[in-house]
């Protein structure tokens, strides 16, 4: 026998707790109002721009300026069978 699904109509914003306009379908959990949703998207855009700026800045710098040595990219794994799986047959 299936468990009964209980929907509680959430009509308030999850962030600012402001009453939102009625909808056709019931909302099982709180949603964001348009103002809070635009603030969330704006924050994501600021983070994205910050990472793009850092990427541009680091592309112009040399490895010595970034503190990266050539030794850090070498593969130091010896011929070790422990990283490979043993055959079962």
C-alpha positions, 0 to 999 in steps of 0.5 A: 500500500502506497504512502499517502502524499500530503501537500501543504500549500506554501504561499510564503517566500523562503527568504523574506517570508512575504506572502506571494500571489496565489498559483494554480498548483499547490507548492509542497515547499517554499519558493523564492519571490521574484525579488529574492530570486533576482538577488540570488541570480545577481549574486551568482553573476558576481561570483562568475565575474570574479572567477573570470577576472582571476582566470584572466589575471592568472593567464598573464602571470608566469609559473614562477609568479604563481609559485608553481614549479615544474616538479609539481607536474611530474608523475611520481608513481612508480611501477606499483601493482597496488593501483591496478586491480588483480585479475580474478581468473 
